[in-house]
Amino acid sequence: MAVGTVTHINARNGMFIVAIEAGDYAAFQNLSSTEIAVGDRISGDLDALGSEDLLHLGEGEMFEASGESGPCGLQACLRVAFGG
């Protein structure tokens, strides 16, 4: 399972961006009530598209998110998460 760090959050739409240790980024939409903050460590299939159960390492809690970008560059993830 990959591990990454949350770098950006769009609280209006529940989107967050994870920097994957492999060097890419991925945009997800939080589908659960688990609170996500910049700096949180996330584990799971961070390359996923669609619904995926991820692990919030700080809370030790599984939560559902939807992979919206797959692995890509930061600018592409920012467009997905924030529009534009």
HTML snippet that shows the backbone in 3Dmol.js (N, CA, C, O; Angstrom):
<script src="https://3Dmol.org/build/3Dmol-min.js"></script>
<div id="view" style="width:600px;height:400px;position:relative"></div>
<script>
const pdb = `
ATOM      1  N   MET A   1       0.842  -1.188   0.000  1.00  0.00           N
ATOM      2  CA  MET A   1       0.000   0.000   0.000  1.00  0.00           C
ATOM      3  C   MET A   1       0.883   1.246   0.000  1.00  0.00           C
ATOM      4  O   MET A   1       1.886   1.321   0.710  1.00  0.00           O
ATOM      5  N   ALA A   2       0.489   2.202  -0.802  1.00  0.00           N
ATOM      6  CA  ALA A   2       1.225   3.457  -0.882  1.00  0.00           C
ATOM      7  C   ALA A   2       0.876   4.348   0.313  1.00  0.00           C
ATOM      8  O   ALA A   2      -0.199   4.239   0.902  1.00  0.00           O
ATOM      9  N   VAL A   3       1.805   5.221   0.646  1.00  0.00           N
ATOM     10  CA  VAL A   3       1.598   6.206   1.706  1.00  0.00           C
ATOM     11  C   VAL A   3       1.821   7.584   1.108  1.00  0.00           C
ATOM     12  O   VAL A   3       2.730   7.780   0.301  1.00  0.00           O
ATOM     13  N   GLY A   4       0.989   8.537   1.504  1.00  0.00           N
ATOM     14  CA  GLY A   4       1.141   9.898   1.016  1.00  0.00           C
ATOM     15  C   GLY A   4       0.748  10.903   2.076  1.00  0.00           C
ATOM     16  O   GLY A   4       0.223  10.547   3.131  1.00  0.00           O
ATOM     17  N   THR A   5       1.010  12.168   1.779  1.00  0.00           N
ATOM     18  CA  THR A   5       0.729  13.268   2.694  1.00  0.00           C
ATOM     19  C   THR A   5      -0.235  14.243   2.031  1.00  0.00           C
ATOM     20  O   THR A   5      -0.040  14.629   0.878  1.00  0.00           O
ATOM     21  N   VAL A   6      -1.272  14.640   2.756  1.00  0.00           N
ATOM     22  CA  VAL A   6      -2.241  15.605   2.243  1.00  0.00           C
ATOM     23  C   VAL A   6      -1.556  16.967   2.122  1.00  0.00           C
ATOM     24  O   VAL A   6      -0.970  17.466   3.083  1.00  0.00           O
ATOM     25  N   THR A   7      -1.638  17.565   0.922  1.00  0.00           N
ATOM     26  CA  THR A   7      -0.987  18.853   0.675  1.00  0.00           C
ATOM     27  C   THR A   7      -1.971  19.999   0.486  1.00  0.00           C
ATOM     28  O   THR A   7      -1.628  21.149   0.762  1.00  0.00           O
ATOM     29  N   HIS A   8      -3.179  19.715   0.024  1.00  0.00           N
ATOM     30  CA  HIS A   8      -4.182  20.741  -0.249  1.00  0.00           C
ATOM     31  C   HIS A   8      -5.565  20.183   0.076  1.00  0.00           C
ATOM     32  O   HIS A   8      -5.824  18.990  -0.085  1.00  0.00           O
ATOM     33  N   ILE A   9      -6.450  21.072   0.536  1.00  0.00           N
ATOM     34  CA  ILE A   9      -7.837  20.695   0.825  1.00  0.00           C
ATOM     35  C   ILE A   9      -8.766  21.766   0.266  1.00  0.00           C
ATOM     36  O   ILE A   9      -8.505  22.961   0.406  1.00  0.00           O
ATOM     37  N   ASN A  10      -9.852  21.328  -0.370  1.00  0.00           N
ATOM     38  CA  ASN A  10     -10.927  22.224  -0.782  1.00  0.00           C
ATOM     39  C   ASN A  10     -12.140  21.848   0.066  1.00  0.00           C
ATOM     40  O   ASN A  10     -12.858  20.900  -0.254  1.00  0.00           O
ATOM     41  N   ALA A  11     -12.361  22.585   1.136  1.00  0.00           N
ATOM     42  CA  ALA A  11     -13.438  22.257   2.075  1.00  0.00           C
ATOM     43  C   ALA A  11     -14.820  22.414   1.451  1.00  0.00           C
ATOM     44  O   ALA A  11     -15.777  21.795   1.917  1.00  0.00           O
ATOM     45  N   ARG A  12     -14.943  23.230   0.404  1.00  0.00           N
ATOM     46  CA  ARG A  12     -16.255  23.437  -0.226  1.00  0.00           C
ATOM     47  C   ARG A  12     -16.776  22.173  -0.885  1.00  0.00           C
ATOM     48  O   ARG A  12     -17.980  21.917  -0.862  1.00  0.00           O
ATOM     49  N   ASN A  13     -15.888  21.376  -1.473  1.00  0.00           N
ATOM     50  CA  ASN A  13     -16.357  20.189  -2.197  1.00  0.00           C
ATOM     51  C   ASN A  13     -15.790  18.877  -1.656  1.00  0.00           C
ATOM     52  O   ASN A  13     -16.012  17.820  -2.248  1.00  0.00           O
ATOM     53  N   GLY A  14     -15.064  18.932  -0.542  1.00  0.00           N
ATOM     54  CA  GLY A  14     -14.539  17.717   0.070  1.00  0.00           C
ATOM     55  C   GLY A  14     -13.342  17.114  -0.649  1.00  0.00           C
ATOM     56  O   GLY A  14     -12.966  15.970  -0.390  1.00  0.00           O
ATOM     57  N   MET A  15     -12.742  17.883  -1.552  1.00  0.00           N
ATOM     58  CA  MET A  15     -11.594  17.369  -2.302  1.00  0.00           C
ATOM     59  C   MET A  15     -10.307  17.574  -1.509  1.00  0.00           C
ATOM     60  O   MET A  15     -10.158  18.555  -0.780  1.00  0.00           O
ATOM     61  N   PHE A  16      -9.378  16.625  -1.666  1.00  0.00           N
ATOM     62  CA  PHE A  16      -8.048  16.788  -1.085  1.00  0.00           C
ATOM     63  C   PHE A  16      -7.017  16.191  -2.031  1.00  0.00           C
ATOM     64  O   PHE A  16      -7.318  15.289  -2.813  1.00  0.00           O
ATOM     65  N   ILE A  17      -5.803  16.706  -1.947  1.00  0.00           N
ATOM     66  CA  ILE A  17      -4.704  16.259  -2.798  1.00  0.00           C
ATOM     67  C   ILE A  17      -3.660  15.604  -1.915  1.00  0.00           C
ATOM     68  O   ILE A  17      -3.313  16.115  -0.850  1.00  0.00           O
ATOM     69  N   VAL A  18      -3.164  14.457  -2.378  1.00  0.00           N
ATOM     70  CA  VAL A  18      -2.154  13.698  -1.643  1.00  0.00           C
ATOM     71  C   VAL A  18      -0.867  13.663  -2.463  1.00  0.00           C
ATOM     72  O   VAL A  18      -0.884  13.332  -3.648  1.00  0.00           O
ATOM     73  N   ALA A  19       0.247  14.007  -1.820  1.00  0.00           N
ATOM     74  CA  ALA A  19       1.567  13.817  -2.426  1.00  0.00           C
ATOM     75  C   ALA A  19       1.967  12.375  -2.143  1.00  0.00           C
ATOM     76  O   ALA A  19       2.139  11.982  -0.989  1.00  0.00           O
ATOM     77  N   ILE A  20       2.112  11.598  -3.199  1.00  0.00           N
ATOM     78  CA  ILE A  20       2.450  10.182  -3.072  1.00  0.00           C
ATOM     79  C   ILE A  20       3.965  10.061  -2.975  1.00  0.00           C
ATOM     80  O   ILE A  20       4.689  10.783  -3.660  1.00  0.00           O
ATOM     81  N   GLU A  21       4.452   9.154  -2.131  1.00  0.00           N
ATOM     82  CA  GLU A  21       5.891   9.021  -1.923  1.00  0.00           C
ATOM     83  C   GLU A  21       6.653   8.738  -3.208  1.00  0.00           C
ATOM     84  O   GLU A  21       7.851   9.012  -3.281  1.00  0.00           O
ATOM     85  N   ALA A  22       5.988   8.197  -4.225  1.00  0.00           N
ATOM     86  CA  ALA A  22       6.647   7.913  -5.503  1.00  0.00           C
ATOM     87  C   ALA A  22       6.938   9.188  -6.287  1.00  0.00           C
ATOM     88  O   ALA A  22       7.647   9.139  -7.293  1.00  0.00           O
ATOM     89  N   GLY A  23       6.402  10.338  -5.845  1.00  0.00           N
ATOM     90  CA  GLY A  23       6.677  11.608  -6.497  1.00  0.00           C
ATOM     91  C   GLY A  23       5.504  12.233  -7.222  1.00  0.00           C
ATOM     92  O   GLY A  23       5.569  13.403  -7.599  1.00  0.00           O
ATOM     93  N   ASP A  24       4.430  11.480  -7.426  1.00  0.00           N
ATOM     94  CA  ASP A  24       3.237  12.009  -8.076  1.00  0.00           C
ATOM     95  C   ASP A  24       2.281  12.574  -7.031  1.00  0.00           C
ATOM     96  O   ASP A  24       2.543  12.529  -5.830  1.00  0.00           O
ATOM     97  N   TYR A  25       1.175  13.102  -7.520  1.00  0.00           N
ATOM     98  CA  TYR A  25       0.084  13.583  -6.681  1.00  0.00           C
ATOM     99  C   TYR A  25      -1.192  12.898  -7.140  1.00  0.00           C
ATOM    100  O   TYR A  25      -1.263  12.391  -8.259  1.00  0.00           O
ATOM    101  N   ALA A  26      -2.209  12.883  -6.269  1.00  0.00           N
ATOM    102  CA  ALA A  26      -3.516  12.340  -6.638  1.00  0.00           C
ATOM    103  C   ALA A  26      -4.596  13.138  -5.921  1.00  0.00           C
ATOM    104  O   ALA A  26      -4.441  13.509  -4.758  1.00  0.00           O
ATOM    105  N   ALA A  27      -5.697  13.397  -6.630  1.00  0.00           N
ATOM    106  CA  ALA A  27      -6.834  14.122  -6.061  1.00  0.00           C
ATOM    107  C   ALA A  27      -7.926  13.126  -5.683  1.00  0.00           C
ATOM    108  O   ALA A  27      -8.242  12.210  -6.443  1.00  0.00           O
ATOM    109  N   PHE A  28      -8.494  13.321  -4.498  1.00  0.00           N
ATOM    110  CA  PHE A  28      -9.570  12.479  -3.988  1.00  0.00           C
ATOM    111  C   PHE A  28     -10.708  13.355  -3.490  1.00  0.00           C
ATOM    112  O   PHE A  28     -10.506  14.512  -3.120  1.00  0.00           O
ATOM    113  N   GLN A  29     -11.912  12.782  -3.486  1.00  0.00           N
ATOM    114  CA  GLN A  29     -13.048  13.413  -2.830  1.00  0.00           C
ATOM    115  C   GLN A  29     -13.390  12.578  -1.613  1.00  0.00           C
ATOM    116  O   GLN A  29     -13.585  11.367  -1.717  1.00  0.00           O
ATOM    117  N   ASN A  30     -13.464  13.222  -0.461  1.00  0.00           N
ATOM    118  CA  ASN A  30     -13.792  12.539   0.781  1.00  0.00           C
ATOM    119  C   ASN A  30     -15.283  12.208   0.784  1.00  0.00           C
ATOM    120  O   ASN A  30     -16.119  13.107   0.695  1.00  0.00           O
ATOM    121  N   LEU A  31     -15.615  10.922   0.886  1.00  0.00           N
ATOM    122  CA  LEU A  31     -17.009  10.471   0.884  1.00  0.00           C
ATOM    123  C   LEU A  31     -17.487  10.077   2.276  1.00  0.00           C
ATOM    124  O   LEU A  31     -18.560   9.491   2.421  1.00  0.00           O
ATOM    125  N   SER A  32     -16.699  10.395   3.296  1.00  0.00           N
ATOM    126  CA  SER A  32     -17.041   9.989   4.659  1.00  0.00           C
ATOM    127  C   SER A  32     -17.046  11.208   5.579  1.00  0.00           C
ATOM    128  O   SER A  32     -16.838  12.337   5.134  1.00  0.00           O
ATOM    129  N   SER A  33     -17.284  10.968   6.848  1.00  0.00           N
ATOM    130  CA  SER A  33     -17.273  12.051   7.838  1.00  0.00           C
ATOM    131  C   SER A  33     -15.895  12.239   8.466  1.00  0.00           C
ATOM    132  O   SER A  33     -15.725  13.116   9.313  1.00  0.00           O
ATOM    133  N   THR A  34     -14.914  11.441   8.072  1.00  0.00           N
ATOM    134  CA  THR A  34     -13.558  11.571   8.600  1.00  0.00           C
ATOM    135  C   THR A  34     -12.979  12.924   8.198  1.00  0.00           C
ATOM    136  O   THR A  34     -13.019  13.301   7.027  1.00  0.00           O
ATOM    137  N   GLU A  35     -12.442  13.648   9.174  1.00  0.00           N
ATOM    138  CA  GLU A  35     -11.855  14.954   8.882  1.00  0.00           C
ATOM    139  C   GLU A  35     -10.435  14.783   8.376  1.00  0.00           C
ATOM    140  O   GLU A  35      -9.642  14.035   8.947  1.00  0.00           O
ATOM    141  N   ILE A  36     -10.128  15.483   7.302  1.00  0.00           N
ATOM    142  CA  ILE A  36      -8.815  15.434   6.668  1.00  0.00           C
ATOM    143  C   ILE A  36      -8.197  16.823   6.781  1.00  0.00           C
ATOM    144  O   ILE A  36      -8.876  17.827   6.562  1.00  0.00           O
ATOM    145  N   ALA A  37      -6.905  16.883   7.123  1.00  0.00           N
ATOM    146  CA  ALA A  37      -6.202  18.159   7.244  1.00  0.00           C
ATOM    147  C   ALA A  37      -4.879  18.090   6.488  1.00  0.00           C
ATOM    148  O   ALA A  37      -4.321  17.011   6.285  1.00  0.00           O
ATOM    149  N   VAL A  38      -4.388  19.250   6.076  1.00  0.00           N
ATOM    150  CA  VAL A  38      -3.071  19.318   5.439  1.00  0.00           C
ATOM    151  C   VAL A  38      -2.039  18.735   6.405  1.00  0.00           C
ATOM    152  O   VAL A  38      -2.029  19.062   7.592  1.00  0.00           O
ATOM    153  N   GLY A  39      -1.185  17.880   5.886  1.00  0.00           N
ATOM    154  CA  GLY A  39      -0.161  17.222   6.692  1.00  0.00           C
ATOM    155  C   GLY A  39      -0.531  15.822   7.134  1.00  0.00           C
ATOM    156  O   GLY A  39       0.339  15.061   7.558  1.00  0.00           O
ATOM    157  N   ASP A  40      -1.821  15.460   7.045  1.00  0.00           N
ATOM    158  CA  ASP A  40      -2.244  14.108   7.424  1.00  0.00           C
ATOM    159  C   ASP A  40      -1.594  13.085   6.507  1.00  0.00           C
ATOM    160  O   ASP A  40      -1.398  13.337   5.318  1.00  0.00           O
ATOM    161  N   ARG A  41      -1.260  11.930   7.068  1.00  0.00           N
ATOM    162  CA  ARG A  41      -0.689  10.826   6.303  1.00  0.00           C
ATOM    163  C   ARG A  41      -1.804   9.843   5.978  1.00  0.00           C
ATOM    164  O   ARG A  41      -2.580   9.452   6.850  1.00  0.00           O
ATOM    165  N   ILE A  42      -1.871   9.446   4.699  1.00  0.00           N
ATOM    166  CA  ILE A  42      -2.922   8.579   4.177  1.00  0.00           C
ATOM    167  C   ILE A  42      -2.267   7.361   3.542  1.00  0.00           C
ATOM    168  O   ILE A  42      -1.235   7.480   2.881  1.00  0.00           O
ATOM    169  N   SER A  43      -2.866   6.186   3.744  1.00  0.00           N
ATOM    170  CA  SER A  43      -2.352   4.954   3.148  1.00  0.00           C
ATOM    171  C   SER A  43      -3.471   4.253   2.392  1.00  0.00           C
ATOM    172  O   SER A  43      -4.635   4.305   2.788  1.00  0.00           O
ATOM    173  N   GLY A  44      -3.099   3.597   1.300  1.00  0.00           N
ATOM    174  CA  GLY A  44      -4.071   2.847   0.509  1.00  0.00           C
ATOM    175  C   GLY A  44      -3.663   2.823  -0.942  1.00  0.00           C
ATOM    176  O   GLY A  44      -2.517   3.113  -1.284  1.00  0.00           O
ATOM    177  N   ASP A  45      -4.617   2.473  -1.804  1.00  0.00           N
ATOM    178  CA  ASP A  45      -4.362   2.468  -3.242  1.00  0.00           C
ATOM    179  C   ASP A  45      -4.507   3.902  -3.743  1.00  0.00           C
ATOM    180  O   ASP A  45      -5.577   4.308  -4.198  1.00  0.00           O
ATOM    181  N   LEU A  46      -3.429   4.654  -3.655  1.00  0.00           N
ATOM    182  CA  LEU A  46      -3.466   6.076  -3.997  1.00  0.00           C
ATOM    183  C   LEU A  46      -3.444   6.310  -5.500  1.00  0.00           C
ATOM    184  O   LEU A  46      -3.544   7.452  -5.949  1.00  0.00           O
ATOM    185  N   ASP A  47      -3.316   5.245  -6.281  1.00  0.00           N
ATOM    186  CA  ASP A  47      -3.414   5.325  -7.742  1.00  0.00           C
ATOM    187  C   ASP A  47      -4.847   5.102  -8.225  1.00  0.00           C
ATOM    188  O   ASP A  47      -5.117   5.178  -9.424  1.00  0.00           O
ATOM    189  N   ALA A  48      -5.763   4.828  -7.301  1.00  0.00           N
ATOM    190  CA  ALA A  48      -7.124   4.399  -7.646  1.00  0.00           C
ATOM    191  C   ALA A  48      -7.936   5.503  -8.305  1.00  0.00           C
ATOM    192  O   ALA A  48      -7.755   6.690  -8.034  1.00  0.00           O
ATOM    193  N   LEU A  49      -8.831   5.073  -9.176  1.00  0.00           N
ATOM    194  CA  LEU A  49      -9.899   5.920  -9.700  1.00  0.00           C
ATOM    195  C   LEU A  49     -11.208   5.333  -9.199  1.00  0.00           C
ATOM    196  O   LEU A  49     -11.399   4.117  -9.241  1.00  0.00           O
ATOM    197  N   GLY A  50     -12.108   6.181  -8.729  1.00  0.00           N
ATOM    198  CA  GLY A  50     -13.369   5.693  -8.186  1.00  0.00           C
ATOM    199  C   GLY A  50     -13.259   5.411  -6.698  1.00  0.00           C
ATOM    200  O   GLY A  50     -12.272   5.776  -6.060  1.00  0.00           O
ATOM    201  N   SER A  51     -14.270   4.765  -6.154  1.00  0.00           N
ATOM    202  CA  SER A  51     -14.384   4.537  -4.717  1.00  0.00           C
ATOM    203  C   SER A  51     -13.264   3.650  -4.193  1.00  0.00           C
ATOM    204  O   SER A  51     -12.930   2.624  -4.786  1.00  0.00           O
ATOM    205  N   GLU A  52     -12.691   4.071  -3.063  1.00  0.00           N
ATOM    206  CA  GLU A  52     -11.572   3.346  -2.466  1.00  0.00           C
ATOM    207  C   GLU A  52     -11.597   3.571  -0.961  1.00  0.00           C
ATOM    208  O   GLU A  52     -11.874   4.677  -0.496  1.00  0.00           O
ATOM    209  N   ASP A  53     -11.304   2.507  -0.194  1.00  0.00           N
ATOM    210  CA  ASP A  53     -11.139   2.649   1.249  1.00  0.00           C
ATOM    211  C   ASP A  53      -9.686   3.006   1.521  1.00  0.00           C
ATOM    212  O   ASP A  53      -8.773   2.282   1.124  1.00  0.00           O
ATOM    213  N   LEU A  54      -9.479   4.134   2.204  1.00  0.00           N
ATOM    214  CA  LEU A  54      -8.146   4.602   2.554  1.00  0.00           C
ATOM    215  C   LEU A  54      -7.995   4.586   4.068  1.00  0.00           C
ATOM    216  O   LEU A  54      -8.989   4.593   4.793  1.00  0.00           O
ATOM    217  N   LEU A  55      -6.765   4.565   4.543  1.00  0.00           N
ATOM    218  CA  LEU A  55      -6.478   4.565   5.978  1.00  0.00           C
ATOM    219  C   LEU A  55      -5.866   5.901   6.362  1.00  0.00           C
ATOM    220  O   LEU A  55      -4.838   6.306   5.818  1.00  0.00           O
ATOM    221  N   HIS A  56      -6.512   6.586   7.311  1.00  0.00           N
ATOM    222  CA  HIS A  56      -5.969   7.822   7.893  1.00  0.00           C
ATOM    223  C   HIS A  56      -4.998   7.363   8.976  1.00  0.00           C
ATOM    224  O   HIS A  56      -5.425   6.897  10.032  1.00  0.00           O
ATOM    225  N   LEU A  57      -3.697   7.491   8.723  1.00  0.00           N
ATOM    226  CA  LEU A  57      -2.704   6.918   9.630  1.00  0.00           C
ATOM    227  C   LEU A  57      -2.709   7.584  10.999  1.00  0.00           C
ATOM    228  O   LEU A  57      -2.472   6.908  12.000  1.00  0.00           O
ATOM    229  N   GLY A  58      -2.969   8.878  11.078  1.00  0.00           N
ATOM    230  CA  GLY A  58      -2.987   9.572  12.362  1.00  0.00           C
ATOM    231  C   GLY A  58      -4.139   9.143  13.246  1.00  0.00           C
ATOM    232  O   GLY A  58      -3.989   9.050  14.465  1.00  0.00           O
ATOM    233  N   GLU A  59      -5.286   8.880  12.645  1.00  0.00           N
ATOM    234  CA  GLU A  59      -6.481   8.482  13.389  1.00  0.00           C
ATOM    235  C   GLU A  59      -6.618   6.967  13.486  1.00  0.00           C
ATOM    236  O   GLU A  59      -7.384   6.467  14.309  1.00  0.00           O
ATOM    237  N   GLY A  60      -5.883   6.232  12.653  1.00  0.00           N
ATOM    238  CA  GLY A  60      -6.041   4.781  12.612  1.00  0.00           C
ATOM    239  C   GLY A  60      -7.417   4.378  12.123  1.00  0.00           C
ATOM    240  O   GLY A  60      -7.946   3.341  12.523  1.00  0.00           O
ATOM    241  N   GLU A  61      -7.995   5.192  11.261  1.00  0.00           N
ATOM    242  CA  GLU A  61      -9.386   5.022  10.833  1.00  0.00           C
ATOM    243  C   GLU A  61      -9.470   4.850   9.319  1.00  0.00           C
ATOM    244  O   GLU A  61      -8.853   5.601   8.563  1.00  0.00           O
ATOM    245  N   MET A  62     -10.238   3.854   8.887  1.00  0.00           N
ATOM    246  CA  MET A  62     -10.524   3.673   7.465  1.00  0.00           C
ATOM    247  C   MET A  62     -11.628   4.649   7.073  1.00  0.00           C
ATOM    248  O   MET A  62     -12.542   4.913   7.855  1.00  0.00           O
ATOM    249  N   PHE A  63     -11.536   5.182   5.856  1.00  0.00           N
ATOM    250  CA  PHE A  63     -12.583   6.062   5.354  1.00  0.00           C
ATOM    251  C   PHE A  63     -12.705   5.884   3.850  1.00  0.00           C
ATOM    252  O   PHE A  63     -11.769   5.449   3.180  1.00  0.00           O
ATOM    253  N   GLU A  64     -13.880   6.230   3.334  1.00  0.00           N
ATOM    254  CA  GLU A  64     -14.138   6.079   1.905  1.00  0.00           C
ATOM    255  C   GLU A  64     -13.852   7.390   1.179  1.00  0.00           C
ATOM    256  O   GLU A  64     -14.254   8.468   1.618  1.00  0.00           O
ATOM    257  N   ALA A  65     -13.153   7.266   0.069  1.00  0.00           N
ATOM    258  CA  ALA A  65     -12.864   8.418  -0.786  1.00  0.00           C
ATOM    259  C   ALA A  65     -12.966   7.966  -2.233  1.00  0.00           C
ATOM    260  O   ALA A  65     -12.908   6.774  -2.536  1.00  0.00           O
ATOM    261  N   SER A  66     -13.117   8.934  -3.114  1.00  0.00           N
ATOM    262  CA  SER A  66     -13.172   8.635  -4.539  1.00  0.00           C
ATOM    263  C   SER A  66     -11.950   9.232  -5.220  1.00  0.00           C
ATOM    264  O   SER A  66     -11.731  10.442  -5.179  1.00  0.00           O
ATOM    265  N   GLY A  67     -11.155   8.368  -5.849  1.00  0.00           N
ATOM    266  CA  GLY A  67     -10.015   8.837  -6.624  1.00  0.00           C
ATOM    267  C   GLY A  67     -10.513   9.559  -7.863  1.00  0.00           C
ATOM    268  O   GLY A  67     -11.226   8.975  -8.678  1.00  0.00           O
ATOM    269  N   GLU A  68     -10.143  10.825  -8.011  1.00  0.00           N
ATOM    270  CA  GLU A  68     -10.660  11.652  -9.099  1.00  0.00           C
ATOM    271  C   GLU A  68      -9.640  11.930 -10.195  1.00  0.00           C
ATOM    272  O   GLU A  68     -10.010  12.417 -11.264  1.00  0.00           O
ATOM    273  N   SER A  69      -8.353  11.630  -9.956  1.00  0.00           N
ATOM    274  CA  SER A  69      -7.341  11.994 -10.954  1.00  0.00           C
ATOM    275  C   SER A  69      -6.401  10.867 -11.334  1.00  0.00           C
ATOM    276  O   SER A  69      -5.867  10.858 -12.443  1.00  0.00           O
ATOM    277  N   GLY A  70      -6.189   9.919 -10.435  1.00  0.00           N
ATOM    278  CA  GLY A  70      -5.083   8.993 -10.636  1.00  0.00           C
ATOM    279  C   GLY A  70      -3.791   9.755 -10.432  1.00  0.00           C
ATOM    280  O   GLY A  70      -3.821  10.969 -10.232  1.00  0.00           O
ATOM    281  N   PRO A  71      -2.653   9.074 -10.476  1.00  0.00           N
ATOM    282  CA  PRO A  71      -1.382   9.761 -10.260  1.00  0.00           C
ATOM    283  C   PRO A  71      -1.079  10.737 -11.396  1.00  0.00           C
ATOM    284  O   PRO A  71      -1.170  10.384 -12.572  1.00  0.00           O
ATOM    285  N   CYS A  72      -0.721  11.958 -11.033  1.00  0.00           N
ATOM    286  CA  CYS A  72      -0.413  12.986 -12.034  1.00  0.00           C
ATOM    287  C   CYS A  72       0.380  14.097 -11.358  1.00  0.00           C
ATOM    288  O   CYS A  72       0.757  13.977 -10.192  1.00  0.00           O
ATOM    289  N   GLY A  73       0.627  15.157 -12.075  1.00  0.00           N
ATOM    290  CA  GLY A  73       1.351  16.302 -11.532  1.00  0.00           C
ATOM    291  C   GLY A  73       0.467  17.155 -10.640  1.00  0.00           C
ATOM    292  O   GLY A  73      -0.758  17.039 -10.660  1.00  0.00           O
ATOM    293  N   LEU A  74       1.103  18.009  -9.863  1.00  0.00           N
ATOM    294  CA  LEU A  74       0.370  18.857  -8.926  1.00  0.00           C
ATOM    295  C   LEU A  74      -0.600  19.793  -9.637  1.00  0.00           C
ATOM    296  O   LEU A  74      -1.734  19.952  -9.183  1.00  0.00           O
ATOM    297  N   GLN A  75      -0.190  20.413 -10.732  1.00  0.00           N
ATOM    298  CA  GLN A  75      -1.071  21.365 -11.420  1.00  0.00           C
ATOM    299  C   GLN A  75      -2.353  20.694 -11.906  1.00  0.00           C
ATOM    300  O   GLN A  75      -3.430  21.283 -11.815  1.00  0.00           O
ATOM    301  N   ALA A  76      -2.252  19.479 -12.417  1.00  0.00           N
ATOM    302  CA  ALA A  76      -3.446  18.749 -12.860  1.00  0.00           C
ATOM    303  C   ALA A  76      -4.363  18.457 -11.679  1.00  0.00           C
ATOM    304  O   ALA A  76      -5.582  18.584 -11.798  1.00  0.00           O
ATOM    305  N   CYS A  77      -3.799  18.069 -10.551  1.00  0.00           N
ATOM    306  CA  CYS A  77      -4.612  17.797  -9.359  1.00  0.00           C
ATOM    307  C   CYS A  77      -5.290  19.065  -8.853  1.00  0.00           C
ATOM    308  O   CYS A  77      -6.444  19.023  -8.426  1.00  0.00           O
ATOM    309  N   LEU A  78      -4.585  20.186  -8.897  1.00  0.00           N
ATOM    310  CA  LEU A  78      -5.187  21.449  -8.466  1.00  0.00           C
ATOM    311  C   LEU A  78      -6.383  21.808  -9.338  1.00  0.00           C
ATOM    312  O   LEU A  78      -7.386  22.309  -8.830  1.00  0.00           O
ATOM    313  N   ARG A  79      -6.294  21.562 -10.639  1.00  0.00           N
ATOM    314  CA  ARG A  79      -7.433  21.823 -11.530  1.00  0.00           C
ATOM    315  C   ARG A  79      -8.620  20.933 -11.166  1.00  0.00           C
ATOM    316  O   ARG A  79      -9.765  21.387 -11.174  1.00  0.00           O
ATOM    317  N   VAL A  80      -8.350  19.665 -10.846  1.00  0.00           N
ATOM    318  CA  VAL A  80      -9.427  18.739 -10.474  1.00  0.00           C
ATOM    319  C   VAL A  80     -10.071  19.172  -9.157  1.00  0.00           C
ATOM    320  O   VAL A  80     -11.297  19.210  -9.050  1.00  0.00           O
ATOM    321  N   ALA A  81      -9.256  19.495  -8.164  1.00  0.00           N
ATOM    322  CA  ALA A  81      -9.768  19.789  -6.824  1.00  0.00           C
ATOM    323  C   ALA A  81     -10.377  21.184  -6.695  1.00  0.00           C
ATOM    324  O   ALA A  81     -11.326  21.384  -5.937  1.00  0.00           O
ATOM    325  N   PHE A  82      -9.828  22.147  -7.438  1.00  0.00           N
ATOM    326  CA  PHE A  82     -10.258  23.536  -7.268  1.00  0.00           C
ATOM    327  C   PHE A  82     -10.905  24.134  -8.509  1.00  0.00           C
ATOM    328  O   PHE A  82     -11.357  25.279  -8.486  1.00  0.00           O
ATOM    329  N   GLY A  83     -10.949  23.365  -9.588  1.00  0.00           N
ATOM    330  CA  GLY A  83     -11.536  23.868 -10.829  1.00  0.00           C
ATOM    331  C   GLY A  83     -10.558  24.754 -11.581  1.00  0.00           C
ATOM    332  O   GLY A  83      -9.494  25.113 -11.077  1.00  0.00           O
ATOM    333  N   GLY A  84     -10.945  25.091 -12.789  1.00  0.00           N
ATOM    334  CA  GLY A  84     -10.102  26.001 -13.570  1.00  0.00           C
ATOM    335  C   GLY A  84      -9.278  25.269 -14.476  1.00  0.00           C
ATOM    336  O   GLY A  84      -8.498  25.865 -15.219  1.00  0.00           O
TER     337      GLY A  84
END
`;
const viewer = $3Dmol.createViewer("view");
viewer.addModel(pdb, "pdb");
viewer.setStyle({}, {cartoon: {color: "spectrum"}});
viewer.zoomTo();
viewer.render();
</script>
